[in-house]
């Protein structure tokens, strides 16, 4: 595809080049155009004055007025050209600023501190469009401290379930509650301060390893950066970096491997010490040995926390003491691994297929 992409890029550059030339042409046309018009105006004034026999004393102020108006008119033309350029940029900015706010904080939010982590989905329905629901009549109660795995084929509703819990969306109907409080009655900042989230593709910034870990909680008194690194089994490879925890890791962690990026994201979640933890395929980028060690670390850490694990790999599910099986936006199974192997056909097919 190299030649094809080169041609496409070259065509776009040529198009941009022509537009820039057009812009420069119009900008530079303003001054001579104004000068020509001014010259014609002055010449016409002198000619008309000569025909009607206006005296030089009467004509001089008119010519001076025309001459003095030349520079302001010229500047007005230049200002108009700049306004036209700014209008295009403003249109793009206004598209974002005027975009409707879908998720709004309540005017009188309820306090949301020292939560235990009980999560309830009460007859929840949600759809990204009006055609097919992503979640359909979900009734689930997760007690504080439970570790729940969300299992199912792609598009079954697992990630949507987690997104509603973090209030990236509001349900079309029904309620999502934490410790009995409807998520719509609390601020988004208060809600998310109580949640640690490790996505499948974590975002790291072009900063030091230490600062990327501390993004979880800059004022952490629960763990030091090094302790979080050890618990995430990242300390050893971080110490081997040129400047250890002060090593710059590049944009989106470009100087690290996928497994290393994931471990730093896990360390970030560990240092946050939130009562609710969401792991979205958090060990997907790790080799088997690293996955086992991190699972052991997470097993010790998640005690007393409510944990949701979105998983396709059944090795990750071993952490959970309860499994929810999703299919077409519904929960078709709810129980332990042994119970679901016997009672849930979909779970058994997914398990046997992966084996």
C-alpha positions as CSV (number, residue, x, y, z in Angstrom):
1,X,0.0,0.0,0.0
2,X,3.0,2.3,0.2
3,X,2.7,3.8,-3.3
4,X,-1.0,4.1,-3.0
5,X,-0.8,6.0,0.3
6,X,2.1,8.1,-1.0
7,X,-0.1,9.2,-4.0
8,X,-3.1,9.9,-1.7
9,X,-0.9,12.0,0.6
10,X,0.8,13.8,-2.3
11,X,-2.6,14.7,-3.8
12,X,-3.7,16.2,-0.4
13,X,-0.5,18.2,-0.2
14,X,-1.0,19.6,-3.7
15,X,-4.6,20.5,-2.8
16,X,-3.4,22.3,0.4
17,X,-0.7,24.0,-1.6
18,X,-3.2,25.4,-4.2
19,X,-5.5,26.6,-1.4
20,X,-2.6,28.4,0.3
21,X,-1.6,30.0,-3.0
22,X,-5.2,31.1,-3.5
23,X,-5.2,32.6,0.0
24,X,-1.9,34.4,-0.5
25,X,-3.2,35.7,-3.9
26,X,-6.3,37.2,-2.4
27,X,-4.4,38.7,0.5
28,X,-1.9,40.4,-1.8
29,X,-4.6,41.5,-4.2
30,X,-6.2,43.7,-1.5
31,X,-3.5,46.4,-1.4
32,X,-3.1,47.0,-5.2
33,X,-6.9,46.8,-5.6
34,X,-7.4,49.5,-3.0
35,X,-4.6,51.6,-4.5
36,X,-6.1,51.4,-8.0
37,X,-9.6,52.3,-6.7
38,X,-8.1,55.2,-4.7
39,X,-6.2,56.5,-7.7
40,X,-9.3,56.3,-9.9
41,X,-11.3,58.1,-7.3
42,X,-8.7,60.9,-7.0
43,X,-8.4,61.2,-10.8
44,X,-12.1,61.3,-11.2
45,X,-12.4,64.0,-8.5
46,X,-9.7,66.2,-10.2
47,X,-11.4,65.6,-13.6
48,X,-14.8,66.5,-12.2
49,X,-13.4,69.6,-10.4
50,X,-11.9,70.8,-13.6
51,X,-15.1,70.4,-15.5
52,X,-17.3,72.3,-13.0
53,X,-14.5,74.8,-12.4
54,X,-14.0,74.2,-8.7
55,X,-11.2,76.2,-7.2
56,X,-7.9,74.7,-6.0
57,X,-8.7,75.8,-2.4
58,X,-12.0,73.9,-2.5
59,X,-10.5,70.8,-4.2
60,X,-7.5,70.4,-1.9
61,X,-9.5,69.3,1.2
62,X,-11.4,66.7,-0.9
63,X,-8.2,65.2,-2.3
64,X,-6.6,65.2,1.1
65,X,-9.7,63.4,2.6
66,X,-9.5,60.8,-0.2
67,X,-5.8,60.3,0.4
68,X,-6.1,60.0,4.2
69,X,-8.9,57.4,3.8
70,X,-6.6,55.2,1.7
71,X,-4.7,53.5,4.6
72,X,-7.8,52.7,6.7
73,X,-9.6,51.2,3.7
74,X,-6.5,49.1,3.0
75,X,-6.4,47.9,6.6
76,X,-10.2,47.1,6.5
77,X,-9.6,44.8,3.5
78,X,-6.7,43.0,5.3
79,X,-8.9,42.7,8.4
80,X,-11.7,41.1,6.4
81,X,-9.3,38.5,5.0
82,X,-8.2,37.6,8.5
83,X,-11.8,37.4,9.7
84,X,-12.6,34.9,6.9
85,X,-9.7,32.7,8.0
86,X,-10.8,32.9,11.7
87,X,-14.3,32.0,10.7
88,X,-13.3,28.6,9.4
89,X,-11.4,27.9,12.7
90,X,-14.3,29.2,14.7
91,X,-16.7,26.9,12.9
92,X,-14.7,23.9,14.1
93,X,-14.4,25.1,17.6
94,X,-18.1,25.9,17.8
95,X,-19.0,22.4,16.7
96,X,-17.4,21.1,19.9
97,X,-18.5,24.0,22.2
98,X,-22.1,23.8,21.0
99,X,-22.3,20.0,21.1
100,X,-25.1,19.0,23.4
101,X,-24.1,17.9,26.9
102,X,-25.6,14.4,27.4
103,X,-24.3,13.6,30.9
104,X,-25.0,16.5,33.3
105,X,-24.4,16.8,37.0
106,X,-27.4,17.3,39.3
107,X,-27.9,20.9,40.6
108,X,-28.1,19.6,44.2
109,X,-25.9,16.5,44.3
110,X,-25.9,14.1,47.2
111,X,-22.7,13.5,49.1
112,X,-20.7,10.5,48.0
113,X,-17.9,9.6,50.3
114,X,-16.7,6.5,52.3
115,X,-18.7,4.2,50.1
116,X,-18.7,0.4,50.7
117,X,-19.2,-0.6,47.0
118,X,-22.6,-2.3,46.7
119,X,-23.7,-2.0,43.1
120,X,-27.3,-2.4,41.8
121,X,-28.6,-2.5,38.2
122,X,-32.4,-2.2,38.5
123,X,-34.2,-3.1,35.3
124,X,-31.6,-1.2,33.2
125,X,-32.0,-0.8,29.5
126,X,-29.6,1.1,27.2
127,X,-29.1,1.5,23.4
128,X,-26.6,3.4,21.4
129,X,-29.3,3.9,18.8
130,X,-33.0,3.3,18.7
131,X,-32.8,0.0,16.9
132,X,-31.0,-2.6,19.0
133,X,-30.5,-2.4,22.8
134,X,-27.0,-2.9,24.0
135,X,-28.4,-3.8,27.5
136,X,-31.9,-5.2,27.9
137,X,-33.6,-5.4,31.3
138,X,-30.5,-6.0,33.4
139,X,-31.3,-6.8,37.1
140,X,-28.1,-7.4,39.0
141,X,-27.0,-6.8,42.6
142,X,-23.4,-7.0,43.5
143,X,-22.6,-6.9,47.2
144,X,-19.6,-4.9,48.5
145,X,-16.4,-6.9,48.3
146,X,-17.6,-9.3,45.6
147,X,-15.3,-10.0,42.6
148,X,-17.5,-10.4,39.5
149,X,-16.3,-11.5,36.1
150,X,-18.3,-10.3,33.0
151,X,-18.2,-13.0,30.3
152,X,-19.7,-13.3,26.8
153,X,-19.1,-13.0,23.1
154,X,-18.0,-9.6,21.6
155,X,-20.9,-7.1,21.5
156,X,-22.8,-8.9,24.3
157,X,-22.9,-5.8,26.5
158,X,-20.0,-6.3,29.0
159,X,-18.2,-3.0,28.3
160,X,-21.5,-1.1,28.1
161,X,-22.3,-2.5,31.6
162,X,-19.0,-1.1,32.9
163,X,-19.5,2.2,31.0
164,X,-22.9,2.7,32.7
165,X,-21.3,2.0,36.1
166,X,-18.7,4.8,35.4
167,X,-21.5,7.0,34.0
168,X,-20.1,7.5,30.6
169,X,-23.7,7.0,29.6
170,X,-27.0,7.1,31.4
171,X,-29.5,4.2,31.1
172,X,-32.4,4.7,28.7
173,X,-34.6,3.3,31.5
174,X,-34.0,1.8,35.0
175,X,-31.5,2.9,37.6
176,X,-27.8,2.2,38.4
177,X,-27.1,2.6,42.1
178,X,-24.0,2.4,44.3
179,X,-24.7,2.0,48.0
180,X,-28.3,2.8,47.3
181,X,-27.7,6.1,45.6
182,X,-28.7,6.7,42.0
183,X,-25.7,7.7,39.9
184,X,-27.7,10.6,38.5
185,X,-28.0,12.1,41.9
186,X,-24.2,12.5,42.4
187,X,-21.5,14.4,40.5
188,X,-19.4,12.6,37.9
189,X,-16.2,13.7,39.7
190,X,-17.4,12.3,43.0
191,X,-18.4,9.0,41.3
192,X,-15.2,8.5,39.5
193,X,-13.1,9.4,42.5
194,X,-14.4,6.1,44.0
195,X,-13.5,4.0,40.9
196,X,-10.2,2.7,39.6
197,X,-10.3,1.7,35.9
198,X,-7.7,-0.3,34.0
199,X,-8.7,-0.4,30.3
200,X,-7.5,-2.8,27.7
201,X,-5.4,-0.1,26.0
202,X,-4.2,2.2,28.8
203,X,-3.2,5.8,28.0
204,X,0.2,6.8,29.2
205,X,1.6,10.2,28.7
206,X,5.1,11.4,27.6
207,X,6.3,11.8,31.1
208,X,8.3,9.8,33.7
209,X,7.1,6.4,34.9
210,X,6.6,7.8,38.4
211,X,4.3,10.6,37.2
212,X,2.3,8.2,35.1
213,X,1.7,5.9,38.1
214,X,0.9,8.9,40.3
215,X,-1.8,10.0,37.9
216,X,-4.0,7.5,39.8
217,X,-3.7,9.7,42.9
218,X,-1.0,12.3,43.3
219,X,-1.6,12.6,47.1
220,X,-1.6,8.9,47.8
221,X,-0.8,7.9,51.4
222,X,-1.9,4.3,50.8
223,X,1.2,3.2,48.8
224,X,4.4,4.7,47.6
225,X,5.1,4.6,43.9
226,X,7.7,1.9,44.4
227,X,5.3,-0.2,46.5
228,X,2.7,0.1,43.8
229,X,5.3,-0.9,41.2
230,X,6.2,-4.0,43.2
231,X,2.6,-5.1,43.7
232,X,2.0,-4.7,40.0
233,X,5.2,-6.7,39.3
234,X,6.6,-3.7,37.4
235,X,9.3,-2.7,39.8
236,X,12.0,-5.0,38.3
237,X,11.7,-3.8,34.7
238,X,11.3,-0.1,35.8
239,X,14.6,-0.4,37.8
240,X,16.3,-1.7,34.6
241,X,15.2,1.4,32.7
242,X,18.0,4.1,32.1
243,X,16.7,6.4,34.8
244,X,14.4,4.0,36.8
245,X,11.2,5.6,37.9
246,X,12.3,8.9,36.3
247,X,12.6,7.5,32.8
248,X,10.6,9.3,30.1
249,X,8.5,6.7,28.4
250,X,7.4,8.5,25.2
251,X,4.0,9.3,23.9
252,X,1.5,6.7,24.9
253,X,4.4,4.7,26.4
254,X,6.0,4.2,23.0
255,X,9.3,3.1,24.6
256,X,7.7,0.3,26.5
257,X,6.2,-3.1,25.5
258,X,2.5,-3.8,25.7
259,X,2.9,-5.9,28.9
260,X,5.0,-3.1,30.6
261,X,2.4,-0.5,29.7
262,X,-0.3,-2.7,31.2
263,X,1.6,-3.2,34.5
264,X,2.1,0.6,34.9
265,X,-1.7,1.0,34.4
266,X,-2.3,-1.6,37.1
267,X,0.2,0.1,39.4
268,X,-1.8,3.3,38.8
269,X,-5.0,1.6,39.8
270,X,-3.3,0.1,42.9
271,X,-2.1,3.4,44.2
272,X,-5.6,4.9,43.7
273,X,-7.0,2.4,46.3
274,X,-10.6,3.0,45.2
275,X,-13.4,0.9,46.7
276,X,-14.6,-0.1,43.1
277,X,-12.1,-1.6,40.6
278,X,-12.9,-2.2,36.9
279,X,-10.5,-4.4,34.9
280,X,-11.3,-4.3,31.2
281,X,-9.1,-7.2,29.8
282,X,-6.4,-5.8,32.0
283,X,-4.1,-8.8,31.6
284,X,-4.7,-9.3,27.9
285,X,-1.2,-7.9,26.9
286,X,0.7,-10.0,29.4
287,X,2.5,-13.3,28.9
288,X,1.3,-16.3,30.9
289,X,3.9,-16.0,33.6
290,X,3.4,-12.3,34.2
291,X,-0.4,-12.8,34.1
292,X,-0.2,-15.4,36.9
293,X,2.0,-13.2,39.1
294,X,-0.2,-10.2,38.6
295,X,-3.4,-12.2,39.3
296,X,-1.8,-13.3,42.6
297,X,-1.0,-9.7,43.4
298,X,-4.6,-8.6,42.5
299,X,-6.0,-11.5,44.6
300,X,-4.3,-10.1,47.6
301,X,-5.2,-6.5,46.8
302,X,-8.9,-6.7,45.9
303,X,-9.8,-7.9,49.4
304,X,-12.6,-5.6,50.6
305,X,-13.1,-4.0,47.1
306,X,-15.9,-4.5,44.6
307,X,-14.3,-5.7,41.5
308,X,-15.6,-6.1,37.9
309,X,-13.4,-8.1,35.5
310,X,-14.3,-7.9,31.8
311,X,-12.6,-11.0,30.4
312,X,-12.4,-13.2,27.3
313,X,-9.5,-15.3,28.6
314,X,-10.8,-17.8,31.1
315,X,-7.5,-17.8,33.0
316,X,-8.4,-14.2,34.2
317,X,-11.8,-15.4,35.5
318,X,-10.1,-17.5,38.2
319,X,-9.9,-14.3,40.3
320,X,-13.7,-14.1,40.4
321,X,-16.0,-15.6,42.9
322,X,-19.1,-14.8,40.7
323,X,-19.5,-14.8,37.0
324,X,-22.2,-12.9,34.9
325,X,-22.7,-14.3,31.4
326,X,-23.9,-11.8,28.8
327,X,-25.6,-12.5,25.4
328,X,-27.3,-9.9,23.2
329,X,-27.5,-7.4,26.0
330,X,-29.0,-9.8,28.6
331,X,-27.6,-11.8,31.4
332,X,-28.1,-15.5,30.6
333,X,-26.0,-16.9,33.4
334,X,-25.1,-15.9,37.0
335,X,-23.1,-18.1,39.3
336,X,-19.7,-19.7,40.0
337,X,-17.6,-21.5,37.4
338,X,-18.8,-24.9,38.5
339,X,-22.4,-23.9,38.4
340,X,-22.3,-22.3,35.0
341,X,-20.4,-25.2,33.4
342,X,-23.3,-27.4,34.3
343,X,-26.2,-25.0,33.8
344,X,-25.2,-22.4,31.1
345,X,-24.8,-23.6,27.5
346,X,-23.2,-20.4,26.3
347,X,-20.6,-20.4,29.1
348,X,-19.8,-24.0,28.5
349,X,-19.4,-23.4,24.7
350,X,-17.1,-20.4,25.3
351,X,-15.1,-22.3,27.9
352,X,-14.7,-25.5,25.8
353,X,-14.0,-23.5,22.6
354,X,-11.1,-21.6,24.3
355,X,-9.7,-24.9,25.7
